[in-house]
Amino acid sequence: MSEKTTAEARKIWKDFSEKKTSEEETKNLLLEFMFRRKFELGLASMGEDDFSDFLVYMAEHFVHILKKYILK
């Protein structure tokens, strides 16, 4: 990942961990991030339907994953 991409992901995480963004906002930011960075994240080989299904699946789990990460 490029430094710009890494910095963007870290900002999303930092804002969530510092409670600057809500769970819903963070989930939406992560979905947008993944959608815009599909190629850079290695998800370009997925078809549009599979990619959409993947984003829907991940949307259900982002906040849970982030909360677990905070505990570590």
N, C-alpha and C positions, 0 to 999 in steps of 0.2 A: 504494500500500500504506500502511496505517496505521503509525504509529511503533511500535506494539506488535508488529505482524507483522514489520516490518523488524528490530527488536531481536531477535526470536525467531530469525529466519534468520541474523543475524550471530552470535548465540550458538552456534548449531549449527556454523557455519563456524569460529569462534574455538576452540571446544573441539576440533574435529578438527585444526586447524592446530597447536594446542599439545599434541596427542596426549593429550588428556584423555578422548577417546572413540575407540573402535576404528573401523575402516572399516565393520564390520557395524553397530555401534551408530549411526554417523552416517548410513548408508544408511537404516536404519529410522526414525531421527528425521526425515529429509527426506521419506520416504514419508508418515509420519504428518502432518507439517507440510502437505504438499500436499493430503492427504485432508481435513484439517480446514479448510484455507483455500481450498478449491476455488473458491468464489464470488469471494473477494477476489483470487485469482490469475488470474481471467478464464477459468477452465476449466469453468464451470458449463454452458456450452452443449453440452458433450460428453455423450453418453449414458453410462449406467452401464458398459456393456460397453466402449465406446471409452475411457472414463476408466480403467477397470481395466487395459486393454491398455497404455495410456499409462504408468501407474504401473509395470507390469511392465517395460516397455521402459526407462524411466528408471532403475529399480533396477539394471539391468545396467550403467548408464553413470555413475551418480553419483560413485563413488569415483574413476574415471578422470578425470572432469571436475575434481573437487576437487584431485587430485594435480597436474594441469596448472596449475590456478589458483595453487597454492602456488609453483610455479616462476617465476611472473611477478612 
